[in-house]
Amino acid sequence: MDFKQKILIVDDRPENLYLCEKILSEVDAEFIKATDGNTALKATLYNDFALAILDVQMPKMDGYELAEFIRNEDKTRDLPIIFLSAVYTDESHIFKGYESGAVDFLTKPFKPKLLLSKVKVFLSFDRQKKYLEELVGEMKKTNEQLNHEIAERKQAEEALREAHDELERRVDERTAELVIAIQQLGQEIEERKRAEEQIRSLSQQLLKTQESERQRLSRDLHDTVGGNLSALKIGCDTLFDDQTELPPGIRQRVSEFSKVLQESIMTVRDLSYDLRPSSLDQLGLVETVLHYCEDFSERNALKVDFFSVGLDNIKLDFDTEIALYRIIQEGLNNIQKHADASHVTIRLLACFPEIILRIEDNGKGFDVEKRSEEAFQEKRMGLQTMRERAALLNGKMKVESHLDKSTKILVELPHPGIELLGILDTMEPAP
């Protein structure tokens, strides 16, 4: 309850109004003053008073008449009234005051503290009255709301019972349908698993066939095309050995042809190596990757650091070796083309029960999700091919990158024959 109480003070002498207000100054209330009955009646129309203090003797309308008018109004019928009088002090006038509806009658002169204490009491009564009225009002609202909620709850319970009966009927119908659907779904799942296994097997076979074809092409390029070009270069270099007198221009042209042939030989050898590095079978994965990183760094002016732990004494199967090699190869090519990087770190770890590969660059980064969508539309399959190679070996690949930040590629391939050897961040450079 947060409001400021109002007190009506009526006296035809302004000095008495001032005196009365001063006596009651310590009361936390708003004082509204009037010097005649008509003004006081108008004030009651616009204000809710907690107490009225009326002088008895006033011109035109005395205090008794004013009290009677106040009592006849519904709004102010219960308004407490204190009469003050210095003229009418006998018992008959005091009784008349009480008959007019007063709650107290003080004759002048009176003690200021007496008036102050009585006003405080009536203001306290008024606060309690208003509090009770508010409490009763709230209780009525609560009761009405409760009755309304009870009625709504009964309706809801009835609707719930009907819905429950309908639901049970539908459940019985759907259960039979669901049993059939589950059986069909189980069959579809089994068929899908078989199809996925077939796809995985075909994909692995495709990669093996692709690598075999790469190996054949690599051998043909190296042995046949490379050999022929080498023979042609030797013939070109020795073509005019027996002829001492030749125009200088011809020897210059032949020398230029020899240089072109030498460059072609190196190009064929590089193509042969990229198609199928022979060192993979001879030296193993670690040495092959190390040499590849060194050559790649030299050719592209891009610093590549390769670290390996735990793979020196492990013989990996063909599928795992070639998958890791191709992922590293594709990763470096992507960095060289798109990352604008100056440094790449490659870490390869054998950590039971997995082989972990991490490729990290200091380039400009990219939005992974957006780039995946663009690559699909542009039919660029670099990252997707890396993912598929890992997935075919039941592994997984994760790419972490943001614009203007470095890019990290993490590949995990299962290999249960590996022992726990160390932590990725404690790797030492490969020998």
LUMMAR-101533 format. One record per residue (C-alpha): residue in three letters; residue number from 1; x, y, z. Coordinates in steps of 0.1 Angstrom, whole numbers, plus 5000, padded with zeros to 4 digits. Example, Ala and Ser with C-alpha at 12.3 -4.5 7.8 and 13.67 -1.06 7.14 Angstrom:
2
 resn resi    x    y    z
  ALA    1 5123 4955 5078
  SER    2 5137 4989 5071
END
This chain:
431
 resn resi    x    y    z
  MET    1 5000 5000 5000
  ASP    2 5018 5031 4987
  PHE    3 4999 5064 4990
  LYS    4 5000 5096 5010
  GLN    5 4971 5103 5033
  LYS    6 4951 5135 5030
  ILE    7 4936 5156 5059
  LEU    8 4908 5182 5054
  ILE    9 4911 5212 5077
  VAL   10 4882 5237 5077
  ASP   11 4881 5270 5097
  ASP   12 4869 5305 5087
  ARG   13 4901 5320 5103
  PRO   14 4933 5315 5083
  GLU   15 4955 5318 5114
  ASN   16 4937 5288 5129
  LEU   17 4944 5268 5097
  TYR   18 4980 5277 5099
  LEU   19 4982 5268 5136
  CYS   20 4965 5235 5131
  GLU   21 4988 5226 5102
  LYS   22 5018 5235 5123
  ILE   23 5007 5213 5152
  LEU   24 5004 5184 5128
  SER   25 5036 5191 5108
  GLU   26 5053 5159 5120
  VAL   27 5025 5138 5104
  ASP   28 5033 5124 5070
  ALA   29 5001 5136 5053
  GLU   30 4989 5161 5027
  PHE   31 4969 5190 5042
  ILE   32 4940 5205 5022
  LYS   33 4925 5237 5038
  ALA   34 4892 5255 5034
  THR   35 4878 5286 5050
  ASP   36 4841 5278 5044
  GLY   37 4817 5248 5040
  ASN   38 4812 5251 5002
  THR   39 4849 5250 4995
  ALA   40 4853 5220 5018
  LEU   41 4825 5201 5000
  LYS   42 4841 5207 4967
  ALA   43 4874 5194 4980
  THR   44 4856 5162 4991
  LEU   45 4846 5156 4955
  TYR   46 4881 5154 4942
  ASN   47 4901 5140 4971
  ASP   48 4900 5108 4992
  PHE   49 4904 5121 5028
  ALA   50 4916 5100 5057
  LEU   51 4903 5126 5083
  ALA   52 4884 5159 5085
  ILE   53 4890 5185 5112
  LEU   54 4861 5210 5113
  ASP   55 4856 5242 5132
  VAL   56 4820 5244 5146
  GLN   57 4813 5281 5144
  MET   58 4815 5293 5107
  PRO   59 4794 5317 5087
  LYS   60 4768 5305 5062
  MET   61 4774 5268 5070
  ASP   62 4785 5257 5104
  GLY   63 4805 5226 5112
  TYR   64 4774 5205 5121
  GLU   65 4758 5213 5088
  LEU   66 4790 5205 5069
  ALA   67 4794 5172 5087
  GLU   68 4758 5163 5078
  PHE   69 4764 5170 5041
  ILE   70 4796 5149 5043
  ARG   71 4778 5120 5060
  ASN   72 4750 5121 5033
  GLU   73 4776 5114 5005
  ASP   74 4784 5078 4997
  LYS   75 4820 5086 4991
  THR   76 4826 5104 5024
  ARG   77 4800 5087 5047
  ASP   78 4827 5069 5067
  LEU   79 4850 5098 5069
  PRO   80 4862 5104 5105
  ILE   81 4855 5139 5118
  ILE   82 4870 5158 5147
  PHE   83 4852 5190 5158
  LEU   84 4871 5219 5172
  SER   85 4853 5247 5191
  ALA   86 4861 5276 5214
  VAL   87 4825 5288 5218
  TYR   88 4804 5258 5220
  THR   89 4819 5239 5249
  ASP   90 4789 5227 5269
  GLU   91 4778 5191 5269
  SER   92 4748 5197 5247
  HIS   93 4770 5209 5218
  ILE   94 4794 5181 5224
  PHE   95 4766 5156 5221
  LYS   96 4753 5174 5190
  GLY   97 4787 5170 5175
  TYR   98 4787 5133 5181
  GLU   99 4752 5130 5167
  SER  100 4765 5147 5135
  GLY  101 4789 5119 5130
  ALA  102 4820 5131 5148
  VAL  103 4845 5107 5162
  ASP  104 4859 5133 5186
  PHE  105 4851 5168 5199
  LEU  106 4879 5190 5213
  THR  107 4872 5223 5230
  LYS  108 4896 5252 5227
  PRO  109 4921 5258 5241
  PHE  110 4934 5222 5239
  LYS  111 4968 5207 5242
  PRO  112 4986 5204 5207
  LYS  113 4999 5170 5216
  LEU  114 4964 5158 5223
  LEU  115 4952 5168 5188
  LEU  116 4984 5153 5173
  SER  117 4980 5120 5191
  LYS  118 4943 5117 5181
  VAL  119 4951 5125 5144
  LYS  120 4979 5098 5144
  VAL  121 4954 5073 5158
  PHE  122 4928 5080 5132
  LEU  123 4954 5080 5104
  SER  124 4966 5046 5116
  PHE  125 4929 5034 5116
  ASP  126 4926 5047 5080
  ARG  127 4958 5029 5069
  GLN  128 4946 4997 5084
  LYS  129 4911 5001 5069
  LYS  130 4926 5007 5034
  TYR  131 4949 4978 5038
  LEU  132 4920 4956 5048
  GLU  133 4900 4968 5019
  GLU  134 4928 4961 4995
  LEU  135 4933 4927 5011
  VAL  136 4896 4919 5008
  GLY  137 4896 4930 4972
  GLU  138 4926 4909 4964
  MET  139 4910 4879 4981
  LYS  140 4879 4884 4961
  LYS  141 4899 4886 4928
  THR  142 4919 4856 4939
  ASN  143 4887 4837 4947
  GLU  144 4872 4846 4914
  GLN  145 4903 4836 4896
  LEU  146 4905 4803 4915
  ASN  147 4869 4795 4907
  HIS  148 4876 4803 4870
  GLU  149 4907 4781 4870
  ILE  150 4887 4753 4887
  ALA  151 4861 4755 4860
  GLU  152 4887 4756 4833
  ARG  153 4905 4727 4849
  LYS  154 4874 4706 4849
  GLN  155 4869 4714 4812
  ALA  156 4905 4706 4805
  GLU  157 4902 4673 4824
  GLU  158 4872 4663 4804
  ALA  159 4889 4673 4772
  LEU  160 4919 4653 4784
  ARG  161 4899 4622 4790
  GLU  162 4884 4624 4756
  ALA  163 4918 4630 4740
  HIS  164 4932 4601 4760
  ASP  165 4906 4578 4748
  GLU  166 4911 4589 4712
  LEU  167 4949 4587 4716
  GLU  168 4947 4551 4729
  ARG  169 4926 4542 4699
  ARG  170 4951 4558 4675
  VAL  171 4981 4543 4694
  ASP  172 4966 4508 4688
  GLU  173 4963 4516 4651
  ARG  174 4997 4532 4648
  THR  175 5014 4505 4667
  ALA  176 5005 4479 4642
  GLU  177 5016 4502 4614
  LEU  178 5049 4510 4633
  VAL  179 5058 4473 4637
  ILE  180 5055 4468 4600
  ALA  181 5075 4500 4593
  ILE  182 5102 4490 4617
  GLN  183 5106 4457 4600
  GLN  184 5108 4474 4566
  LEU  185 5133 4500 4580
  GLY  186 5154 4472 4594
  GLN  187 5156 4456 4560
  GLU  188 5164 4490 4544
  ILE  189 5191 4496 4570
  GLU  190 5207 4462 4563
  GLU  191 5205 4469 4525
  ARG  192 5220 4503 4530
  LYS  193 5248 4489 4551
  ARG  194 5256 4463 4524
  ALA  195 5254 4491 4498
  GLU  196 5278 4513 4518
  GLU  197 5302 4484 4523
  GLN  198 5301 4477 4486
  ILE  199 5307 4514 4478
  ARG  200 5336 4515 4503
  SER  201 5351 4483 4488
  LEU  202 5346 4497 4453
  SER  203 5362 4530 4463
  GLN  204 5391 4513 4478
  GLN  205 5395 4491 4447
  LEU  206 5392 4522 4426
  LEU  207 5420 4539 4445
  LYS  208 5441 4508 4443
  THR  209 5435 4506 4406
  GLN  210 5443 4543 4403
  GLU  211 5475 4539 4421
  SER  212 5484 4509 4400
  GLU  213 5477 4529 4369
  ARG  214 5498 4558 4383
  GLN  215 5526 4533 4390
  ARG  216 5524 4519 4354
  LEU  217 5523 4555 4339
  SER  218 5552 4565 4362
  ARG  219 5573 4535 4350
  ASP  220 5564 4541 4314
  LEU  221 5573 4578 4317
  HIS  222 5606 4571 4335
  ASP  223 5617 4540 4315
  THR  224 5603 4547 4281
  VAL  225 5598 4584 4276
  GLY  226 5626 4594 4299
  GLY  227 5649 4568 4283
  ASN  228 5641 4579 4248
  LEU  229 5647 4616 4257
  SER  230 5680 4607 4274
  ALA  231 5691 4588 4243
  LEU  232 5680 4617 4221
  LYS  233 5700 4641 4243
  ILE  234 5731 4620 4241
  GLY  235 5727 4618 4203
  CYS  236 5723 4655 4201
  ASP  237 5753 4661 4223
  THR  238 5776 4637 4201
  LEU  239 5760 4645 4167
  PHE  240 5789 4666 4155
  ASP  241 5818 4651 4175
  ASP  242 5836 4640 4143
  GLN  243 5831 4673 4125
  THR  244 5855 4699 4134
  GLU  245 5845 4726 4111
  LEU  246 5809 4737 4115
  PRO  247 5793 4771 4115
  PRO  248 5790 4785 4151
  GLY  249 5753 4790 4147
  ILE  250 5746 4753 4142
  ARG  251 5765 4742 4174
  GLN  252 5747 4769 4193
  ARG  253 5713 4756 4180
  VAL  254 5722 4720 4189
  SER  255 5733 4732 4224
  GLU  256 5699 4749 4229
  PHE  257 5681 4717 4217
  SER  258 5702 4697 4243
  LYS  259 5691 4721 4271
  VAL  260 5655 4717 4261
  LEU  261 5658 4680 4261
  GLN  262 5674 4681 4295
  GLU  263 5646 4702 4309
  SER  264 5621 4677 4293
  ILE  265 5639 4648 4310
  MET  266 5637 4665 4344
  THR  267 5600 4673 4338
  VAL  268 5593 4637 4329
  ARG  269 5611 4625 4360
  ASP  270 5591 4649 4382
  LEU  271 5559 4637 4366
  SER  272 5570 4601 4372
  TYR  273 5578 4608 4408
  ASP  274 5545 4627 4415
  LEU  275 5525 4598 4399
  ARG  276 5542 4572 4420
  PRO  277 5573 4579 4441
  SER  278 5595 4548 4439
  SER  279 5610 4557 4472
  LEU  280 5578 4548 4489
  ASP  281 5585 4511 4484
  GLN  282 5622 4514 4489
  LEU  283 5626 4539 4518
  GLY  284 5592 4539 4535
  LEU  285 5567 4566 4542
  VAL  286 5587 4589 4565
  GLU  287 5618 4592 4543
  THR  288 5596 4596 4512
  VAL  289 5575 4624 4528
  LEU  290 5607 4641 4541
  HIS  291 5623 4642 4507
  TYR  292 5590 4653 4491
  CYS  293 5587 4682 4516
  GLU  294 5623 4693 4510
  ASP  295 5618 4692 4472
  PHE  296 5585 4710 4475
  SER  297 5600 4737 4497
  GLU  298 5629 4742 4473
  ARG  299 5606 4744 4442
  ASN  300 5580 4768 4457
  ALA  301 5600 4790 4481
  LEU  302 5578 4778 4509
  LYS  303 5594 4766 4541
  VAL  304 5581 4732 4551
  ASP  305 5590 4715 4584
  PHE  306 5582 4678 4587
  PHE  307 5582 4660 4621
  SER  308 5576 4623 4628
  VAL  309 5574 4602 4659
  GLY  310 5569 4564 4663
  LEU  311 5568 4554 4626
  ASP  312 5605 4543 4620
  ASN  313 5600 4507 4630
  ILE  314 5564 4503 4619
  LYS  315 5555 4486 4586
  LEU  316 5524 4502 4573
  ASP  317 5501 4486 4547
  PHE  318 5499 4500 4512
  ASP  319 5465 4516 4516
  THR  320 5476 4536 4547
  GLU  321 5509 4547 4533
  ILE  322 5495 4559 4500
  ALA  323 5466 4576 4517
  LEU  324 5489 4596 4540
  TYR  325 5512 4605 4512
  ARG  326 5484 4617 4489
  ILE  327 5468 4637 4517
  ILE  328 5501 4654 4525
  GLN  329 5507 4660 4487
  GLU  330 5472 4675 4482
  GLY  331 5475 4696 4514
  LEU  332 5507 4712 4503
  ASN  333 5494 4718 4468
  ASN  334 5463 4735 4483
  ILE  335 5485 4757 4506
  GLN  336 5507 4767 4477
  LYS  337 5478 4777 4455
  HIS  338 5454 4794 4479
  ALA  339 5469 4801 4514
  ASP  340 5496 4828 4507
  ALA  341 5516 4811 4534
  SER  342 5553 4813 4541
  HIS  343 5556 4784 4565
  VAL  344 5540 4750 4568
  THR  345 5544 4725 4596
  ILE  346 5536 4688 4591
  ARG  347 5535 4664 4621
  LEU  348 5530 4626 4618
  LEU  349 5525 4606 4649
  ALA  350 5520 4569 4657
  CYS  351 5499 4570 4689
  PHE  352 5479 4539 4698
  PRO  353 5455 4531 4683
  GLU  354 5458 4557 4656
  ILE  355 5481 4574 4632
  ILE  356 5477 4612 4636
  LEU  357 5486 4637 4608
  ARG  358 5485 4674 4614
  ILE  359 5492 4700 4587
  GLU  360 5493 4737 4598
  ASP  361 5502 4768 4578
  ASN  362 5505 4805 4586
  GLY  363 5484 4817 4557
  LYS  364 5453 4839 4553
  GLY  365 5428 4812 4562
  PHE  366 5393 4808 4549
  ASP  367 5356 4802 4558
  VAL  368 5355 4763 4559
  GLU  369 5317 4760 4554
  LYS  370 5315 4786 4526
  ARG  371 5346 4773 4509
  SER  372 5331 4737 4509
  GLU  373 5300 4750 4492
  GLU  374 5320 4770 4466
  ALA  375 5343 4740 4459
  PHE  376 5313 4718 4453
  GLN  377 5298 4742 4428
  GLU  378 5331 4748 4411
  LYS  379 5339 4711 4411
  ARG  380 5371 4715 4431
  MET  381 5375 4683 4451
  GLY  382 5409 4689 4469
  LEU  383 5396 4688 4505
  GLN  384 5368 4664 4497
  THR  385 5393 4640 4481
  MET  386 5414 4642 4513
  ARG  387 5384 4634 4534
  GLU  388 5374 4605 4513
  ARG  389 5408 4590 4515
  ALA  390 5407 4592 4553
  ALA  391 5371 4578 4554
  LEU  392 5379 4548 4532
  LEU  393 5403 4537 4560
  ASN  394 5377 4543 4587
  GLY  395 5395 4575 4596
  LYS  396 5384 4611 4599
  MET  397 5396 4645 4589
  LYS  398 5389 4679 4605
  VAL  399 5397 4713 4591
  GLU  400 5400 4744 4614
  SER  401 5404 4778 4597
  HIS  402 5392 4814 4600
  LEU  403 5397 4844 4578
  ASP  404 5431 4861 4584
  LYS  405 5442 4832 4607
  SER  406 5461 4800 4601
  THR  407 5446 4767 4588
  LYS  408 5449 4734 4606
  ILE  409 5441 4700 4591
  LEU  410 5439 4670 4615
  VAL  411 5437 4635 4601
  GLU  412 5432 4604 4623
  LEU  413 5436 4569 4608
  PRO  414 5430 4538 4630
  HIS  415 5460 4514 4632
  PRO  416 5456 4491 4663
  GLY  417 5492 4477 4659
  ILE  418 5507 4510 4671
  GLU  419 5520 4514 4706
  LEU  420 5516 4546 4726
  LEU  421 5548 4566 4719
  GLY  422 5543 4602 4728
  ILE  423 5524 4634 4726
  LEU  424 5521 4654 4694
  ASP  425 5536 4686 4707
  THR  426 5568 4669 4718
  MET  427 5578 4656 4683
  GLU  428 5614 4659 4672
  PRO  429 5623 4665 4635
  ALA  430 5626 4633 4614
  PRO  431 5662 4622 4608
END
